[in-house]
Amino acid sequence: MTGQGRRYAGESASDRRAARRERLIRAAILVYGEMGYRQTTIGAICKAAGLTPRYFYEAFVSSEALLGAAFEAVTDVMVAAIVAEGQRVEGPPVDRLRAMLTSYYGALREEPAAARVFLIEIAGVSPAVDALFEASVVRFADLITRTLEPDRADPPSRSPAPVARLVRTGASYGLLHVARTWIGGGCAEPIAQVVEAALPLCILLAKPQPHGA
C-alpha cells in the first residue's frame, strides 16, 4: 500500500487524468463489443473501468465523444499493426498488400463483436462520428495507395480530378462493404478468399487516373 501511495503521489494530476481517460477508452472498446454502442450506458463503462461517473465527465463531454475516442484508438492500433506487417514482407508491393490485408481481416475475425461496432453500428450515430469514420476510410485508402504505388507523388486523397474522386470513393466503399458483409456473415469465408476478393478493389483504388478526368 505504501509503495502504491508513493507511485500515486509521484504522478502529476495531468498524468492521472490521462491514465483514467485511457482506462475509460479501453473499457468502452470492450463493452461496446459485448453490448453494442446504443445499448451501452455511461454507468456500464464506468463500472468496467473501475471509475465513478465523475471521472467520465472529467474526460469526456458525452458518450458520443467517448465513442469517437474509442474508434480513433482502435483505428490507430489497426493501422500500426498492418503497416508493421507490410514492412515485414519483402517482395513486390502486391505481396506486401496481401500480407497487410491478411493481418487486417485476421484482426476483425479475432474480435468480431468489436468489429461490428466499429464497422457497422457506428454508422449514423451523428454527423461528427460519421466524419471520423469518413476520415478513417480515407486513411486506409491512402495507406493502400502508398503500398501499391510507393513512388506516386500526388497525395491520393487530394486528387483534383472529379472522376478520380468518384473511382476512389467507389473502390474505398467497396472495400468497406467487403468487410461489413464478411463480418455480418460470421466471417464464414477463409481470410485468403476475402483478401483475393478485396485485391481488385485495392488495385482500382491505387490506379492513377488521368488529370482532369
C-alpha positions as a Python dict, from the first residue, in 0.01 Angstrom:
ca = {
    (1, 'M'): (0, 0, 0),
    (2, 'T'): (278, 241, 89),
    (3, 'G'): (455, 179, -241),
    (4, 'Q'): (131, 233, -433),
    (5, 'G'): (78, 557, -246),
    (6, 'R'): (424, 682, -337),
    (7, 'R'): (369, 598, -703),
    (8, 'Y'): (35, 773, -698),
    (9, 'A'): (182, 1076, -527),
    (10, 'G'): (463, 1080, -778),
    (11, 'E'): (223, 1126, -1070),
    (12, 'S'): (108, 1468, -1177),
    (13, 'A'): (-263, 1549, -1191),
    (14, 'S'): (-247, 1554, -1570),
    (15, 'D'): (-84, 1208, -1575),
    (16, 'R'): (-363, 1072, -1356),
    (17, 'R'): (-628, 1226, -1578),
    (18, 'A'): (-464, 1078, -1886),
    (19, 'A'): (-449, 734, -1722),
    (20, 'R'): (-817, 750, -1627),
    (21, 'R'): (-908, 857, -1979),
    (22, 'E'): (-717, 562, -2122),
    (23, 'R'): (-897, 324, -1883),
    (24, 'L'): (-1232, 457, -1999),
    (25, 'I'): (-1138, 412, -2365),
    (26, 'R'): (-1022, 53, -2308),
    (27, 'A'): (-1338, -23, -2112),
    (28, 'A'): (-1556, 131, -2383),
    (29, 'I'): (-1400, -84, -2654),
    (30, 'L'): (-1471, -398, -2451),
    (31, 'V'): (-1825, -303, -2350),
    (32, 'Y'): (-1924, -176, -2695),
    (33, 'G'): (-1803, -506, -2835),
    (34, 'E'): (-2021, -702, -2593),
    (35, 'M'): (-2334, -485, -2584),
    (36, 'G'): (-2322, -253, -2883),
    (37, 'Y'): (-2284, 124, -2861),
    (38, 'R'): (-2654, 210, -2847),
    (39, 'Q'): (-2720, -35, -2564),
    (40, 'T'): (-2423, 80, -2355),
    (41, 'T'): (-2468, 326, -2068),
    (42, 'I'): (-2208, 556, -1920),
    (43, 'G'): (-2255, 367, -1594),
    (44, 'A'): (-2165, 36, -1759),
    (45, 'I'): (-1845, 182, -1897),
    (46, 'C'): (-1750, 340, -1565),
    (47, 'K'): (-1810, 9, -1388),
    (48, 'A'): (-1591, -176, -1639),
    (49, 'A'): (-1320, 89, -1596),
    (50, 'G'): (-1345, 85, -1217),
    (51, 'L'): (-1418, 458, -1209),
    (52, 'T'): (-1706, 678, -1098),
    (53, 'P'): (-1913, 890, -1343),
    (54, 'R'): (-1733, 1195, -1208),
    (55, 'Y'): (-1417, 1083, -1384),
    (56, 'F'): (-1609, 1008, -1703),
    (57, 'Y'): (-1725, 1369, -1728),
    (58, 'E'): (-1377, 1488, -1638),
    (59, 'A'): (-1254, 1319, -1956),
    (60, 'F'): (-1548, 1334, -2200),
    (61, 'V'): (-1839, 1566, -2260),
    (62, 'S'): (-2067, 1284, -2376),
    (63, 'S'): (-2088, 915, -2459),
    (64, 'E'): (-2056, 1013, -2826),
    (65, 'A'): (-1721, 1178, -2753),
    (66, 'L'): (-1602, 856, -2590),
    (67, 'L'): (-1721, 656, -2892),
    (68, 'G'): (-1513, 881, -3117),
    (69, 'A'): (-1207, 843, -2897),
    (70, 'A'): (-1250, 465, -2885),
    (71, 'F'): (-1293, 448, -3261),
    (72, 'E'): (-976, 650, -3319),
    (73, 'A'): (-784, 432, -3072),
    (74, 'V'): (-895, 113, -3250),
    (75, 'T'): (-808, 265, -3587),
    (76, 'D'): (-461, 370, -3471),
    (77, 'V'): (-384, 22, -3338),
    (78, 'M'): (-515, -141, -3656),
    (79, 'V'): (-315, 85, -3887),
    (80, 'A'): (5, 37, -3685),
    (81, 'A'): (-38, -342, -3697),
    (82, 'I'): (-100, -368, -4069),
    (83, 'V'): (180, -123, -4154),
    (84, 'A'): (420, -332, -3944),
    (85, 'E'): (306, -644, -4128),
    (86, 'G'): (361, -479, -4464),
    (87, 'Q'): (712, -370, -4364),
    (88, 'R'): (796, -724, -4256),
    (89, 'V'): (726, -870, -4601),
    (90, 'E'): (982, -846, -4878),
    (91, 'G'): (885, -861, -5241),
    (92, 'P'): (659, -673, -5481),
    (93, 'P'): (403, -425, -5346),
    (94, 'V'): (110, -658, -5408),
    (95, 'D'): (267, -919, -5179),
    (96, 'R'): (304, -660, -4905),
    (97, 'L'): (-57, -558, -4954),
    (98, 'R'): (-174, -920, -4931),
    (99, 'A'): (7, -951, -4600),
    (100, 'M'): (-149, -629, -4475),
    (101, 'L'): (-499, -734, -4577),
    (102, 'T'): (-447, -1074, -4416),
    (103, 'S'): (-349, -901, -4093),
    (104, 'Y'): (-649, -667, -4115),
    (105, 'Y'): (-909, -936, -4174),
    (106, 'G'): (-744, -1156, -3914),
    (107, 'A'): (-784, -882, -3654),
    (108, 'L'): (-1151, -840, -3748),
    (109, 'R'): (-1211, -1212, -3712),
    (110, 'E'): (-1041, -1226, -3372),
    (111, 'E'): (-1269, -951, -3237),
    (112, 'P'): (-1595, -987, -3433),
    (113, 'A'): (-1813, -811, -3176),
    (114, 'A'): (-1590, -505, -3164),
    (115, 'A'): (-1555, -518, -3544),
    (116, 'R'): (-1934, -499, -3579),
    (117, 'V'): (-1943, -194, -3355),
    (118, 'F'): (-1669, -6, -3536),
    (119, 'L'): (-1766, -105, -3891),
    (120, 'I'): (-2144, -135, -3873),
    (121, 'E'): (-2304, 12, -3560),
    (122, 'I'): (-2104, 333, -3574),
    (123, 'A'): (-2285, 439, -3891),
    (124, 'G'): (-2548, 707, -3840),
    (125, 'V'): (-2467, 789, -3478),
    (126, 'S'): (-2412, 1157, -3558),
    (127, 'P'): (-2256, 1379, -3825),
    (128, 'A'): (-1944, 1421, -3609),
    (129, 'V'): (-1895, 1045, -3573),
    (130, 'D'): (-1970, 996, -3944),
    (131, 'A'): (-1692, 1246, -4020),
    (132, 'L'): (-1448, 1043, -3808),
    (133, 'F'): (-1547, 731, -3994),
    (134, 'E'): (-1506, 903, -4333),
    (135, 'A'): (-1158, 1016, -4228),
    (136, 'S'): (-1066, 658, -4139),
    (137, 'V'): (-1183, 537, -4481),
    (138, 'V'): (-958, 797, -4646),
    (139, 'R'): (-671, 697, -4419),
    (140, 'F'): (-696, 332, -4518),
    (141, 'A'): (-733, 424, -4884),
    (142, 'D'): (-417, 635, -4871),
    (143, 'L'): (-231, 353, -4699),
    (144, 'I'): (-332, 109, -4972),
    (145, 'T'): (-232, 353, -5243),
    (146, 'R'): (108, 423, -5087),
    (147, 'T'): (168, 49, -5058),
    (148, 'L'): (89, -27, -5421),
    (149, 'E'): (230, 297, -5565),
    (150, 'P'): (519, 392, -5331),
    (151, 'D'): (669, 637, -5581),
    (152, 'R'): (348, 822, -5650),
    (153, 'A'): (399, 1192, -5588),
    (154, 'D'): (47, 1331, -5554),
    (155, 'P'): (-143, 1280, -5225),
    (156, 'P'): (-417, 1040, -5340),
    (157, 'S'): (-681, 1178, -5102),
    (158, 'R'): (-643, 1524, -5257),
    (159, 'S'): (-679, 1437, -5624),
    (160, 'P'): (-847, 1730, -5803),
    (161, 'A'): (-996, 1518, -6083),
    (162, 'P'): (-1372, 1458, -6035),
    (163, 'V'): (-1374, 1114, -6198),
    (164, 'A'): (-1069, 1010, -5996),
    (165, 'R'): (-1255, 1103, -5678),
    (166, 'L'): (-1557, 900, -5787),
    (167, 'V'): (-1344, 596, -5868),
    (168, 'R'): (-1160, 630, -5539),
    (169, 'T'): (-1482, 663, -5341),
    (170, 'G'): (-1637, 362, -5514),
    (171, 'A'): (-1333, 143, -5452),
    (172, 'S'): (-1299, 259, -5090),
    (173, 'Y'): (-1658, 183, -5002),
    (174, 'G'): (-1644, -139, -5198),
    (175, 'L'): (-1365, -250, -4964),
    (176, 'L'): (-1570, -136, -4666),
    (177, 'H'): (-1868, -342, -4781),
    (178, 'V'): (-1649, -647, -4831),
    (179, 'A'): (-1551, -624, -4464),
    (180, 'R'): (-1905, -549, -4346),
    (181, 'T'): (-2057, -836, -4544),
    (182, 'W'): (-1792, -1077, -4422),
    (183, 'I'): (-1842, -978, -4059),
    (184, 'G'): (-2219, -981, -4092),
    (185, 'G'): (-2198, -1337, -4224),
    (186, 'G'): (-1998, -1453, -3925),
    (187, 'C'): (-1658, -1446, -4104),
    (188, 'A'): (-1757, -1770, -4278),
    (189, 'E'): (-1521, -1743, -4574),
    (190, 'P'): (-1148, -1812, -4528),
    (191, 'I'): (-938, -1500, -4496),
    (192, 'A'): (-742, -1587, -4809),
    (193, 'Q'): (-1063, -1573, -5013),
    (194, 'V'): (-1160, -1238, -4863),
    (195, 'V'): (-817, -1098, -4943),
    (196, 'E'): (-845, -1207, -5305),
    (197, 'A'): (-1191, -1050, -5327),
    (198, 'A'): (-1054, -723, -5192),
    (199, 'L'): (-739, -705, -5405),
    (200, 'P'): (-904, -589, -5733),
    (201, 'L'): (-1068, -303, -5545),
    (202, 'C'): (-732, -210, -5392),
    (203, 'I'): (-570, -208, -5737),
    (204, 'L'): (-851, 8, -5874),
    (205, 'L'): (-817, 239, -5576),
    (206, 'A'): (-446, 291, -5632),
    (207, 'K'): (-461, 317, -6012),
    (208, 'P'): (-359, 668, -6121),
    (209, 'Q'): (-641, 848, -6301),
    (210, 'P'): (-587, 1090, -6591),
    (211, 'H'): (-568, 1451, -6472),
    (212, 'G'): (-887, 1639, -6540),
    (213, 'A'): (-1086, 1316, -6583),
}
